[in-house]
């Protein structure tokens, strides 16, 4: 396993792919690695964790051997980004059932609002080292 944190994302979702590109642009220390939830790496790595949602329906962060999902994962990622983004972590005090209700509403509508691709996004050669599986 890698000592970096790994973000697992829906590889065919345009919103998710945009989020990955956003994280790359604001992660100057290259703290995060990435893997599509549809990848073999994700299947092998996440099989031993009890995910709250069905595979492929969540933004998942694996950090220090622990899995975070949905809004908690997103807030933990924001906390590590450059600029003012870590300020969003203040929302961690909002109860998860409220945060995740908003997250789930967006997740349910992500394909309708942002579309989806026929296959997973392929990173540029310069970014390939940050993607697993």
N, CA, C and O atoms as CSV, one atom per row, in Angstrom:
chain,resi,resn,atom,element,x,y,z
A,1,UNK,N,N,0.848,-1.194,0.000
A,1,UNK,CA,C,0.000,0.000,0.000
A,1,UNK,C,C,0.882,1.241,0.000
A,1,UNK,O,O,2.049,1.173,0.383
A,2,UNK,N,N,0.360,2.316,-0.405
A,2,UNK,CA,C,1.092,3.567,-0.478
A,2,UNK,C,C,0.939,4.360,0.813
A,2,UNK,O,O,-0.068,4.224,1.510
A,3,UNK,N,N,1.939,5.195,1.141
A,3,UNK,CA,C,1.800,6.033,2.331
A,3,UNK,C,C,0.977,7.286,2.041
A,3,UNK,O,O,0.596,8.010,2.961
A,4,UNK,N,N,0.709,7.535,0.783
A,4,UNK,CA,C,-0.138,8.658,0.400
A,4,UNK,C,C,-1.595,8.292,0.638
A,4,UNK,O,O,-1.947,7.114,0.711
A,5,UNK,N,N,-2.419,9.291,0.755
A,5,UNK,CA,C,-3.859,9.060,0.845
A,5,UNK,C,C,-4.381,8.780,-0.564
A,5,UNK,O,O,-3.886,9.340,-1.543
A,6,UNK,N,N,-5.377,7.913,-0.654
A,6,UNK,CA,C,-5.929,7.547,-1.956
A,6,UNK,C,C,-7.386,7.983,-2.015
A,6,UNK,O,O,-8.180,7.669,-1.129
A,7,UNK,N,N,-7.720,8.705,-3.067
A,7,UNK,CA,C,-9.095,9.103,-3.343
A,7,UNK,C,C,-9.647,8.144,-4.387
A,7,UNK,O,O,-9.098,8.016,-5.482
A,8,UNK,N,N,-10.750,7.464,-4.034
A,8,UNK,CA,C,-11.448,6.595,-4.964
A,8,UNK,C,C,-12.666,7.368,-5.468
A,8,UNK,O,O,-13.422,7.932,-4.677
A,9,UNK,N,N,-12.849,7.390,-6.772
A,9,UNK,CA,C,-13.915,8.203,-7.370
A,9,UNK,C,C,-14.596,7.443,-8.488
A,9,UNK,O,O,-14.038,6.484,-9.022
A,10,UNK,N,N,-15.793,7.862,-8.843
A,10,UNK,CA,C,-16.537,7.274,-9.955
A,10,UNK,C,C,-15.861,7.732,-11.247
A,10,UNK,O,O,-15.947,8.900,-11.627
A,11,UNK,N,N,-15.196,6.804,-11.907
A,11,UNK,CA,C,-14.391,7.141,-13.075
A,11,UNK,C,C,-15.157,7.568,-14.308
A,11,UNK,O,O,-14.556,8.120,-15.229
A,12,UNK,N,N,-16.459,7.336,-14.366
A,12,UNK,CA,C,-17.233,7.738,-15.540
A,12,UNK,C,C,-18.049,9.013,-15.288
A,12,UNK,O,O,-18.684,9.531,-16.207
A,13,UNK,N,N,-18.034,9.505,-14.086
A,13,UNK,CA,C,-18.815,10.690,-13.706
A,13,UNK,C,C,-18.041,11.969,-14.028
A,13,UNK,O,O,-16.910,12.149,-13.576
A,14,UNK,N,N,-18.653,12.847,-14.807
A,14,UNK,CA,C,-17.999,14.109,-15.159
A,14,UNK,C,C,-17.751,14.984,-13.929
A,14,UNK,O,O,-16.702,15.621,-13.833
A,15,UNK,N,N,-18.691,15.026,-12.997
A,15,UNK,CA,C,-18.494,15.797,-11.768
A,15,UNK,C,C,-17.309,15.249,-10.979
A,15,UNK,O,O,-16.473,16.012,-10.494
A,16,UNK,N,N,-17.242,13.937,-10.855
A,16,UNK,CA,C,-16.162,13.298,-10.093
A,16,UNK,C,C,-14.806,13.531,-10.752
A,16,UNK,O,O,-13.820,13.818,-10.074
A,17,UNK,N,N,-14.763,13.407,-12.072
A,17,UNK,CA,C,-13.521,13.660,-12.792
A,17,UNK,C,C,-13.086,15.113,-12.641
A,17,UNK,O,O,-11.896,15.399,-12.515
A,18,UNK,N,N,-14.048,16.024,-12.654
A,18,UNK,CA,C,-13.738,17.434,-12.423
A,18,UNK,C,C,-13.208,17.660,-11.019
A,18,UNK,O,O,-12.297,18.461,-10.814
A,19,UNK,N,N,-13.779,16.952,-10.051
A,19,UNK,CA,C,-13.306,17.064,-8.669
A,19,UNK,C,C,-11.873,16.566,-8.541
A,19,UNK,O,O,-11.065,17.172,-7.837
A,20,UNK,N,N,-11.557,15.470,-9.216
A,20,UNK,CA,C,-10.181,14.946,-9.194
A,20,UNK,C,C,-9.223,15.974,-9.793
A,20,UNK,O,O,-8.160,16.234,-9.230
A,21,UNK,N,N,-9.590,16.548,-10.913
A,21,UNK,CA,C,-8.732,17.552,-11.543
A,21,UNK,C,C,-8.573,18.777,-10.642
A,21,UNK,O,O,-7.500,19.379,-10.594
A,22,UNK,N,N,-9.636,19.144,-9.933
A,22,UNK,CA,C,-9.572,20.257,-8.981
A,22,UNK,C,C,-8.589,19.933,-7.852
A,22,UNK,O,O,-7.763,20.766,-7.478
A,23,UNK,N,N,-8.688,18.725,-7.321
A,23,UNK,CA,C,-7.784,18.322,-6.236
A,23,UNK,C,C,-6.339,18.346,-6.727
A,23,UNK,O,O,-5.455,18.842,-6.027
A,24,UNK,N,N,-6.095,17.818,-7.916
A,24,UNK,CA,C,-4.734,17.821,-8.466
A,24,UNK,C,C,-4.195,19.241,-8.547
A,24,UNK,O,O,-3.041,19.493,-8.198
A,25,UNK,N,N,-5.024,20.166,-9.003
A,25,UNK,CA,C,-4.596,21.565,-9.146
A,25,UNK,C,C,-4.314,22.239,-7.806
A,25,UNK,O,O,-3.524,23.181,-7.744
A,26,UNK,N,N,-4.951,21.768,-6.733
A,26,UNK,CA,C,-4.806,22.414,-5.430
A,26,UNK,C,C,-4.040,21.565,-4.411
A,26,UNK,O,O,-4.012,21.882,-3.221
A,27,UNK,N,N,-3.433,20.506,-4.884
A,27,UNK,CA,C,-2.665,19.593,-4.030
A,27,UNK,C,C,-1.191,19.704,-4.412
A,27,UNK,O,O,-0.628,18.784,-5.005
A,28,UNK,N,N,-0.578,20.819,-4.074
A,28,UNK,CA,C,0.795,21.088,-4.515
A,28,UNK,C,C,1.823,20.155,-3.896
A,28,UNK,O,O,2.928,20.018,-4.421
A,29,UNK,N,N,1.476,19.513,-2.790
A,29,UNK,CA,C,2.402,18.571,-2.155
A,29,UNK,C,C,2.222,17.152,-2.692
A,29,UNK,O,O,2.912,16.230,-2.259
A,30,UNK,N,N,1.297,16.980,-3.635
A,30,UNK,CA,C,0.990,15.661,-4.209
A,30,UNK,C,C,0.707,14.628,-3.119
A,30,UNK,O,O,1.191,13.497,-3.179
A,31,UNK,N,N,-0.073,15.028,-2.137
A,31,UNK,CA,C,-0.442,14.155,-1.021
A,31,UNK,C,C,-1.365,13.027,-1.470
A,31,UNK,O,O,-1.279,11.908,-0.966
A,32,UNK,N,N,-2.247,13.329,-2.420
A,32,UNK,CA,C,-3.262,12.367,-2.832
A,32,UNK,C,C,-2.858,11.581,-4.064
A,32,UNK,O,O,-2.247,12.105,-4.996
A,33,UNK,N,N,-3.218,10.306,-4.039
A,33,UNK,CA,C,-3.191,9.433,-5.209
A,33,UNK,C,C,-4.658,9.187,-5.554
A,33,UNK,O,O,-5.543,9.496,-4.756
A,34,UNK,N,N,-4.919,8.633,-6.740
A,34,UNK,CA,C,-6.286,8.485,-7.209
A,34,UNK,C,C,-6.511,7.114,-7.828
A,34,UNK,O,O,-5.601,6.527,-8.413
A,35,UNK,N,N,-7.724,6.617,-7.694
A,35,UNK,CA,C,-8.113,5.365,-8.349
A,35,UNK,C,C,-9.615,5.407,-8.593
A,35,UNK,O,O,-10.390,5.816,-7.729
A,36,UNK,N,N,-10.007,4.981,-9.777
A,36,UNK,CA,C,-11.431,4.882,-10.084
A,36,UNK,C,C,-12.034,3.755,-9.255
A,36,UNK,O,O,-11.401,2.718,-9.053
A,37,UNK,N,N,-13.236,3.957,-8.785
A,37,UNK,CA,C,-13.939,2.908,-8.045
A,37,UNK,C,C,-14.161,1.672,-8.909
A,37,UNK,O,O,-14.348,0.574,-8.385
A,38,UNK,N,N,-14.140,1.842,-10.226
A,38,UNK,CA,C,-14.347,0.730,-11.145
A,38,UNK,C,C,-13.062,-0.062,-11.393
A,38,UNK,O,O,-13.099,-1.075,-12.092
A,39,UNK,N,N,-11.940,0.368,-10.845
A,39,UNK,CA,C,-10.656,-0.273,-11.120
A,39,UNK,C,C,-10.448,-1.546,-10.305
A,39,UNK,O,O,-11.073,-1.749,-9.264
A,40,UNK,N,N,-9.563,-2.387,-10.801
A,40,UNK,CA,C,-9.197,-3.596,-10.058
A,40,UNK,C,C,-8.518,-3.225,-8.746
A,40,UNK,O,O,-8.704,-3.903,-7.736
A,41,UNK,N,N,-7.737,-2.159,-8.757
A,41,UNK,CA,C,-7.076,-1.704,-7.533
A,41,UNK,C,C,-8.116,-1.383,-6.460
A,41,UNK,O,O,-7.944,-1.756,-5.300
A,42,UNK,N,N,-9.187,-0.698,-6.839
A,42,UNK,CA,C,-10.242,-0.362,-5.872
A,42,UNK,C,C,-10.906,-1.630,-5.350
A,42,UNK,O,O,-11.157,-1.754,-4.151
A,43,UNK,N,N,-11.188,-2.563,-6.238
A,43,UNK,CA,C,-11.837,-3.815,-5.819
A,43,UNK,C,C,-10.959,-4.556,-4.810
A,43,UNK,O,O,-11.455,-5.046,-3.795
A,44,UNK,N,N,-9.665,-4.637,-5.087
A,44,UNK,CA,C,-8.741,-5.327,-4.171
A,44,UNK,C,C,-8.572,-4.579,-2.855
A,44,UNK,O,O,-8.514,-5.193,-1.790
A,45,UNK,N,N,-8.494,-3.267,-2.929
A,45,UNK,CA,C,-8.173,-2.456,-1.750
A,45,UNK,C,C,-9.370,-2.261,-0.833
A,45,UNK,O,O,-9.217,-2.294,0.388
A,46,UNK,N,N,-10.552,-2.060,-1.390
A,46,UNK,CA,C,-11.719,-1.712,-0.579
A,46,UNK,C,C,-12.527,-2.920,-0.115
A,46,UNK,O,O,-13.473,-2.767,0.657
A,47,UNK,N,N,-12.170,-4.110,-0.572
A,47,UNK,CA,C,-12.951,-5.302,-0.251
A,47,UNK,C,C,-13.027,-5.554,1.255
A,47,UNK,O,O,-14.026,-6.089,1.735
A,48,UNK,N,N,-12.010,-5.187,1.995
A,48,UNK,CA,C,-11.976,-5.461,3.436
A,48,UNK,C,C,-12.594,-4.361,4.294
A,48,UNK,O,O,-12.593,-4.451,5.521
A,49,UNK,N,N,-13.118,-3.333,3.653
A,49,UNK,CA,C,-13.737,-2.233,4.399
A,49,UNK,C,C,-15.251,-2.319,4.265
A,49,UNK,O,O,-15.772,-2.722,3.225
A,50,UNK,N,N,-15.937,-1.940,5.313
A,50,UNK,CA,C,-17.395,-1.941,5.321
A,50,UNK,C,C,-17.887,-0.584,4.818
A,50,UNK,O,O,-18.085,0.347,5.599
A,51,UNK,N,N,-18.081,-0.487,3.500
A,51,UNK,CA,C,-18.545,0.770,2.925
A,51,UNK,C,C,-20.034,0.927,3.163
A,51,UNK,O,O,-20.793,-0.037,3.063
A,52,UNK,N,N,-20.448,2.145,3.480
A,52,UNK,CA,C,-21.844,2.415,3.805
A,52,UNK,C,C,-22.744,2.434,2.578
A,52,UNK,O,O,-23.943,2.172,2.685
A,53,UNK,N,N,-22.184,2.738,1.428
A,53,UNK,CA,C,-22.982,2.844,0.209
A,53,UNK,C,C,-22.501,1.818,-0.798
A,53,UNK,O,O,-21.430,1.229,-0.650
A,54,UNK,N,N,-23.307,1.616,-1.817
A,54,UNK,CA,C,-22.932,0.624,-2.818
A,54,UNK,C,C,-21.683,1.080,-3.571
A,54,UNK,O,O,-21.447,2.272,-3.764
A,55,UNK,N,N,-20.906,0.104,-3.981
A,55,UNK,CA,C,-19.652,0.371,-4.678
A,55,UNK,C,C,-19.918,1.230,-5.914
A,55,UNK,O,O,-20.767,0.895,-6.740
A,56,UNK,N,N,-19.198,2.322,-6.032
A,56,UNK,CA,C,-19.364,3.214,-7.175
A,56,UNK,C,C,-20.251,4.400,-6.893
A,56,UNK,O,O,-20.316,5.323,-7.705
A,57,UNK,N,N,-20.940,4.405,-5.763
A,57,UNK,CA,C,-21.854,5.502,-5.451
A,57,UNK,C,C,-21.287,6.510,-4.455
A,57,UNK,O,O,-22.030,7.333,-3.920
A,58,UNK,N,N,-20.001,6.455,-4.205
A,58,UNK,CA,C,-19.469,7.330,-3.181
A,58,UNK,C,C,-18.092,7.834,-3.560
A,58,UNK,O,O,-17.388,7.248,-4.382
A,59,UNK,N,N,-17.743,8.913,-2.946
A,59,UNK,CA,C,-16.402,9.459,-2.969
A,59,UNK,C,C,-15.748,8.870,-1.730
A,59,UNK,O,O,-16.217,9.097,-0.614
A,60,UNK,N,N,-14.672,8.118,-1.915
A,60,UNK,CA,C,-14.056,7.390,-0.806
A,60,UNK,C,C,-12.614,7.853,-0.648
A,60,UNK,O,O,-11.880,7.989,-1.626
A,61,UNK,N,N,-12.225,8.091,0.588
A,61,UNK,CA,C,-10.847,8.455,0.910
A,61,UNK,C,C,-10.266,7.387,1.815
A,61,UNK,O,O,-10.843,7.061,2.853
A,62,UNK,N,N,-9.132,6.845,1.427
A,62,UNK,CA,C,-8.387,5.909,2.262
A,62,UNK,C,C,-7.167,6.660,2.765
A,62,UNK,O,O,-6.291,7.043,1.990
A,63,UNK,N,N,-7.126,6.864,4.072
A,63,UNK,CA,C,-6.044,7.653,4.668
A,63,UNK,C,C,-5.626,7.000,5.977
A,63,UNK,O,O,-6.456,6.749,6.852
A,64,UNK,N,N,-4.341,6.729,6.101
A,64,UNK,CA,C,-3.806,6.105,7.315
A,64,UNK,C,C,-4.554,4.831,7.688
A,64,UNK,O,O,-4.817,4.584,8.865
A,65,UNK,N,N,-4.895,4.023,6.688
A,65,UNK,CA,C,-5.545,2.752,6.932
A,65,UNK,C,C,-7.016,2.824,7.279
A,65,UNK,O,O,-7.620,1.808,7.624
A,66,UNK,N,N,-7.603,4.004,7.196
A,66,UNK,CA,C,-9.014,4.182,7.530
A,66,UNK,C,C,-9.759,4.743,6.317
A,66,UNK,O,O,-9.227,5.565,5.571
A,67,UNK,N,N,-10.993,4.284,6.136
A,67,UNK,CA,C,-11.809,4.725,5.011
A,67,UNK,C,C,-12.809,5.784,5.474
A,67,UNK,O,O,-13.457,5.642,6.511
A,68,UNK,N,N,-12.914,6.838,4.684
A,68,UNK,CA,C,-13.897,7.901,4.906
A,68,UNK,C,C,-14.736,7.996,3.640
A,68,UNK,O,O,-14.219,7.864,2.530
A,69,UNK,N,N,-16.031,8.226,3.814
A,69,UNK,CA,C,-16.927,8.286,2.666
A,69,UNK,C,C,-17.700,9.603,2.630
A,69,UNK,O,O,-17.748,10.356,3.602
A,70,UNK,N,N,-18.291,9.841,1.488
A,70,UNK,CA,C,-19.232,10.921,1.267
A,70,UNK,C,C,-18.696,12.262,1.753
A,70,UNK,O,O,-17.557,12.613,1.443
A,71,UNK,N,N,-19.488,13.018,2.506
A,71,UNK,CA,C,-19.102,14.376,2.894
A,71,UNK,C,C,-17.877,14.388,3.793
A,71,UNK,O,O,-17.077,15.322,3.727
A,72,UNK,N,N,-17.714,13.380,4.624
A,72,UNK,CA,C,-16.536,13.336,5.489
A,72,UNK,C,C,-15.271,13.206,4.651
A,72,UNK,O,O,-14.272,13.868,4.929
A,73,UNK,N,N,-15.308,12.362,3.631
A,73,UNK,CA,C,-14.159,12.223,2.734
A,73,UNK,C,C,-13.863,13.551,2.041
A,73,UNK,O,O,-12.712,13.982,1.979
A,74,UNK,N,N,-14.902,14.191,1.523
A,74,UNK,CA,C,-14.708,15.461,0.815
A,74,UNK,C,C,-14.116,16.528,1.724
A,74,UNK,O,O,-13.223,17.269,1.314
A,75,UNK,N,N,-14.605,16.612,2.948
A,75,UNK,CA,C,-14.085,17.617,3.882
A,75,UNK,C,C,-12.644,17.319,4.285
A,75,UNK,O,O,-11.841,18.241,4.429
A,76,UNK,N,N,-12.309,16.050,4.468
A,76,UNK,CA,C,-10.925,15.684,4.808
A,76,UNK,C,C,-9.982,16.002,3.649
A,76,UNK,O,O,-8.833,16.382,3.872
A,77,UNK,N,N,-10.455,15.850,2.429
A,77,UNK,CA,C,-9.643,16.222,1.268
A,77,UNK,C,C,-9.448,17.736,1.245
A,77,UNK,O,O,-8.328,18.216,1.069
A,78,UNK,N,N,-10.529,18.484,1.420
A,78,UNK,CA,C,-10.443,19.952,1.405
A,78,UNK,C,C,-9.435,20.453,2.440
A,78,UNK,O,O,-8.723,21.430,2.203
A,79,UNK,N,N,-9.383,19.789,3.565
A,79,UNK,CA,C,-8.475,20.174,4.656
A,79,UNK,C,C,-7.002,20.132,4.232
A,79,UNK,O,O,-6.177,20.845,4.802
A,80,UNK,N,N,-6.670,19.310,3.245
A,80,UNK,CA,C,-5.278,19.148,2.801
A,80,UNK,C,C,-4.917,20.006,1.587
A,80,UNK,O,O,-3.759,20.017,1.170
A,81,UNK,N,N,-5.877,20.717,1.019
A,81,UNK,CA,C,-5.608,21.485,-0.188
A,81,UNK,C,C,-4.993,22.837,0.138
A,81,UNK,O,O,-5.069,23.318,1.268
A,82,UNK,N,N,-4.387,23.434,-0.871
A,82,UNK,CA,C,-3.790,24.762,-0.722
A,82,UNK,C,C,-4.863,25.842,-0.794
A,82,UNK,O,O,-5.978,25.602,-1.257
A,83,UNK,N,N,-4.511,27.007,-0.338
A,83,UNK,CA,C,-5.423,28.138,-0.392
A,83,UNK,C,C,-6.375,28.141,0.790
A,83,UNK,O,O,-6.022,27.707,1.886
A,84,UNK,N,N,-7.580,28.631,0.561
A,84,UNK,CA,C,-8.576,28.751,1.622
A,84,UNK,C,C,-9.453,27.516,1.769
A,84,UNK,O,O,-10.301,27.471,2.659
A,85,UNK,N,N,-9.269,26.525,0.926
A,85,UNK,CA,C,-10.103,25.328,0.954
A,85,UNK,C,C,-10.134,24.623,2.300
A,85,UNK,O,O,-11.180,24.085,2.661
A,86,UNK,N,N,-9.043,24.594,3.065
A,86,UNK,CA,C,-9.108,23.941,4.380
A,86,UNK,C,C,-10.141,24.556,5.327
A,86,UNK,O,O,-10.561,23.910,6.287
A,87,UNK,N,N,-10.549,25.789,5.065
A,87,UNK,CA,C,-11.571,26.421,5.903
A,87,UNK,C,C,-12.906,25.677,5.826
A,87,UNK,O,O,-13.712,25.756,6.753
A,88,UNK,N,N,-13.141,24.968,4.742
A,88,UNK,CA,C,-14.383,24.196,4.609
A,88,UNK,C,C,-14.493,23.099,5.667
A,88,UNK,O,O,-15.585,22.616,5.963
A,89,UNK,N,N,-13.352,22.715,6.230
A,89,UNK,CA,C,-13.362,21.640,7.225
A,89,UNK,C,C,-14.186,22.012,8.454
A,89,UNK,O,O,-14.552,21.131,9.231
A,90,UNK,N,N,-14.480,23.271,8.643
A,90,UNK,CA,C,-15.328,23.702,9.760
A,90,UNK,C,C,-16.694,23.001,9.697
A,90,UNK,O,O,-17.339,22.819,10.730
A,91,UNK,N,N,-17.136,22.610,8.503
A,91,UNK,CA,C,-18.433,21.946,8.345
A,91,UNK,C,C,-18.450,20.527,8.908
A,91,UNK,O,O,-19.502,19.887,8.932
A,92,UNK,N,N,-17.314,20.032,9.354
A,92,UNK,CA,C,-17.257,18.705,9.960
A,92,UNK,C,C,-18.090,18.663,11.240
A,92,UNK,O,O,-18.491,17.587,11.683
A,93,UNK,N,N,-18.355,19.837,11.840
A,93,UNK,CA,C,-19.170,19.890,13.063
A,93,UNK,C,C,-20.652,19.677,12.775
A,93,UNK,O,O,-21.427,19.374,13.682
A,94,UNK,N,N,-21.046,19.835,11.516
A,94,UNK,CA,C,-22.437,19.562,11.137
A,94,UNK,C,C,-22.626,18.044,11.204
A,94,UNK,O,O,-21.796,17.297,10.686
A,95,UNK,N,N,-23.693,17.589,11.827
A,95,UNK,CA,C,-23.900,16.139,11.939
A,95,UNK,C,C,-23.856,15.448,10.576
A,95,UNK,O,O,-24.395,15.966,9.597
A,96,UNK,N,N,-23.211,14.274,10.514
A,96,UNK,CA,C,-23.071,13.570,9.232
A,96,UNK,C,C,-24.392,13.298,8.521
A,96,UNK,O,O,-24.435,13.326,7.291
A,97,UNK,N,N,-25.471,13.035,9.258
A,97,UNK,CA,C,-26.730,12.748,8.565
A,97,UNK,C,C,-27.219,13.969,7.789
A,97,UNK,O,O,-27.912,13.812,6.784
A,98,UNK,N,N,-26.881,15.163,8.220
A,98,UNK,CA,C,-27.254,16.382,7.483
A,98,UNK,C,C,-26.304,16.575,6.302
A,98,UNK,O,O,-26.741,16.783,5.170
A,99,UNK,N,N,-24.998,16.504,6.579
A,99,UNK,CA,C,-24.001,16.670,5.504
A,99,UNK,C,C,-24.212,15.641,4.406
A,99,UNK,O,O,-24.172,15.969,3.221
A,100,UNK,N,N,-24.435,14.395,4.804
A,100,UNK,CA,C,-24.570,13.329,3.814
A,100,UNK,C,C,-25.887,13.387,3.054
A,100,UNK,O,O,-25.971,12.877,1.936
A,101,UNK,N,N,-26.912,13.992,3.630
A,101,UNK,CA,C,-28.166,14.183,2.899
A,101,UNK,C,C,-27.923,15.090,1.687
A,101,UNK,O,O,-28.421,14.820,0.593
A,102,UNK,N,N,-27.164,16.151,1.888
A,102,UNK,CA,C,-26.809,17.050,0.779
A,102,UNK,C,C,-25.927,16.301,-0.221
A,102,UNK,O,O,-26.142,16.370,-1.432
A,103,UNK,N,N,-24.938,15.592,0.303
A,103,UNK,CA,C,-24.046,14.812,-0.553
A,103,UNK,C,C,-24.846,13.823,-1.413
A,103,UNK,O,O,-24.637,13.743,-2.624
A,104,UNK,N,N,-25.752,13.078,-0.792
A,104,UNK,CA,C,-26.531,12.057,-1.508
A,104,UNK,C,C,-27.441,12.675,-2.568
A,104,UNK,O,O,-27.634,12.095,-3.636
A,105,UNK,N,N,-27.999,13.852,-2.275
A,105,UNK,CA,C,-28.848,14.539,-3.260
A,105,UNK,C,C,-28.032,14.862,-4.510
A,105,UNK,O,O,-28.488,14.633,-5.630
A,106,UNK,N,N,-26.839,15.387,-4.318
A,106,UNK,CA,C,-25.967,15.706,-5.456
A,106,UNK,C,C,-25.540,14.419,-6.163
A,106,UNK,O,O,-25.548,14.353,-7.393
A,107,UNK,N,N,-25.168,13.399,-5.393
A,107,UNK,CA,C,-24.713,12.129,-5.975
A,107,UNK,C,C,-25.804,11.481,-6.826
A,107,UNK,O,O,-25.521,10.949,-7.899
A,108,UNK,N,N,-27.040,11.524,-6.355
A,108,UNK,CA,C,-28.158,10.926,-7.098
A,108,UNK,C,C,-28.393,11.617,-8.434
A,108,UNK,O,O,-28.851,10.993,-9.391
A,109,UNK,N,N,-28.080,12.901,-8.496
A,109,UNK,CA,C,-28.365,13.693,-9.699
A,109,UNK,C,C,-27.129,14.005,-10.540
A,109,UNK,O,O,-27.232,14.720,-11.537
A,110,UNK,N,N,-25.968,13.486,-10.159
A,110,UNK,CA,C,-24.715,13.873,-10.812
A,110,UNK,C,C,-24.685,13.547,-12.301
A,110,UNK,O,O,-24.169,14.344,-13.085
A,111,UNK,N,N,-25.214,12.418,-12.709
A,111,UNK,CA,C,-25.206,12.082,-14.136
A,111,UNK,C,C,-26.164,12.984,-14.908
A,111,UNK,O,O,-25.860,13.422,-16.018
A,112,UNK,N,N,-27.332,13.259,-14.308
A,112,UNK,CA,C,-28.325,14.107,-14.973
A,112,UNK,C,C,-27.780,15.530,-15.134
A,112,UNK,O,O,-27.943,16.138,-16.192
A,113,UNK,N,N,-27.140,16.059,-14.100
A,113,UNK,CA,C,-26.671,17.442,-14.127
A,113,UNK,C,C,-25.340,17.616,-14.852
A,113,UNK,O,O,-25.140,18.615,-15.544
A,114,UNK,N,N,-24.430,16.659,-14.704
A,114,UNK,CA,C,-23.073,16.827,-15.217
A,114,UNK,C,C,-22.712,15.836,-16.322
A,114,UNK,O,O,-21.689,16.003,-16.986
A,115,UNK,N,N,-23.530,14.818,-16.526
A,115,UNK,CA,C,-23.269,13.825,-17.556
A,115,UNK,C,C,-22.275,12.766,-17.100
A,115,UNK,O,O,-21.726,12.814,-15.999
A,116,UNK,N,N,-22.071,11.811,-17.997
A,116,UNK,CA,C,-21.094,10.770,-17.710
A,116,UNK,C,C,-20.403,10.356,-18.989
A,116,UNK,O,O,-20.893,10.589,-20.093
A,117,UNK,N,N,-19.254,9.738,-18.810
A,117,UNK,CA,C,-18.459,9.293,-19.941
A,117,UNK,C,C,-18.706,7.809,-20.173
A,117,UNK,O,O,-19.190,7.101,-19.291
A,118,UNK,N,N,-18.369,7.357,-21.360
A,118,UNK,CA,C,-18.518,5.940,-21.681
A,118,UNK,C,C,-17.471,5.087,-20.978
A,118,UNK,O,O,-17.695,3.904,-20.718
A,119,UNK,N,N,-16.333,5.688,-20.674
A,119,UNK,CA,C,-15.265,4.951,-19.997
A,119,UNK,C,C,-14.577,5.889,-19.006
A,119,UNK,O,O,-14.811,7.098,-19.010
A,120,UNK,N,N,-13.742,5.324,-18.176
A,120,UNK,CA,C,-13.042,6.110,-17.159
A,120,UNK,C,C,-12.100,7.116,-17.808
A,120,UNK,O,O,-11.538,6.865,-18.873
A,121,UNK,N,N,-11.940,8.241,-17.157
A,121,UNK,CA,C,-11.036,9.297,-17.594
A,121,UNK,C,C,-9.610,8.782,-17.571
A,121,UNK,O,O,-9.209,8.083,-16.641
A,122,UNK,N,N,-8.847,9.127,-18.592
A,122,UNK,CA,C,-7.448,8.706,-18.670
A,122,UNK,C,C,-6.576,9.925,-18.387
A,122,UNK,O,O,-6.667,10.928,-19.095
A,123,UNK,N,N,-5.726,9.847,-17.353
A,123,UNK,CA,C,-4.885,10.990,-17.014
A,123,UNK,C,C,-3.790,11.214,-18.054
A,123,UNK,O,O,-3.427,10.306,-18.802
A,124,UNK,N,N,-3.279,12.428,-18.085
A,124,UNK,CA,C,-2.182,12.752,-18.982
A,124,UNK,C,C,-0.940,11.984,-18.537
A,124,UNK,O,O,-0.875,11.539,-17.391
A,125,UNK,N,N,0.038,11.821,-19.412
A,125,UNK,CA,C,1.265,11.113,-19.019
A,125,UNK,C,C,1.942,11.731,-17.782
A,125,UNK,O,O,2.522,11.009,-16.972
A,126,UNK,N,N,1.871,13.047,-17.638
A,126,UNK,CA,C,2.486,13.713,-16.485
A,126,UNK,C,C,1.793,13.333,-15.177
A,126,UNK,O,O,2.432,13.290,-14.125
A,127,UNK,N,N,0.501,13.059,-15.238
A,127,UNK,CA,C,-0.272,12.736,-14.022
A,127,UNK,C,C,-0.405,11.238,-13.777
A,127,UNK,O,O,-0.875,10.832,-12.715
A,128,UNK,N,N,-0.010,10.427,-14.716
A,128,UNK,CA,C,-0.218,8.984,-14.620
A,128,UNK,C,C,0.334,8.381,-13.326
A,128,UNK,O,O,-0.247,7.436,-12.794
A,129,UNK,N,N,1.435,8.908,-12.819
A,129,UNK,CA,C,2.044,8.353,-11.603
A,129,UNK,C,C,1.178,8.549,-10.371
A,129,UNK,O,O,1.392,7.885,-9.357
A,130,UNK,N,N,0.214,9.439,-10.439
A,130,UNK,CA,C,-0.654,9.703,-9.287
A,130,UNK,C,C,-1.899,8.820,-9.289
A,130,UNK,O,O,-2.708,8.884,-8.363
A,131,UNK,N,N,-2.053,7.998,-10.323
A,131,UNK,CA,C,-3.222,7.138,-10.451
A,131,UNK,C,C,-2.835,5.687,-10.244
A,131,UNK,O,O,-1.826,5.220,-10.772
A,132,UNK,N,N,-3.638,4.987,-9.479
A,132,UNK,CA,C,-3.381,3.598,-9.131
A,132,UNK,C,C,-4.386,2.705,-9.824
A,132,UNK,O,O,-5.570,3.037,-9.881
A,133,UNK,N,N,-3.943,1.590,-10.347
A,133,UNK,CA,C,-4.839,0.593,-10.944
A,133,UNK,C,C,-5.502,1.114,-12.132
A,133,UNK,O,O,-6.291,0.408,-12.759
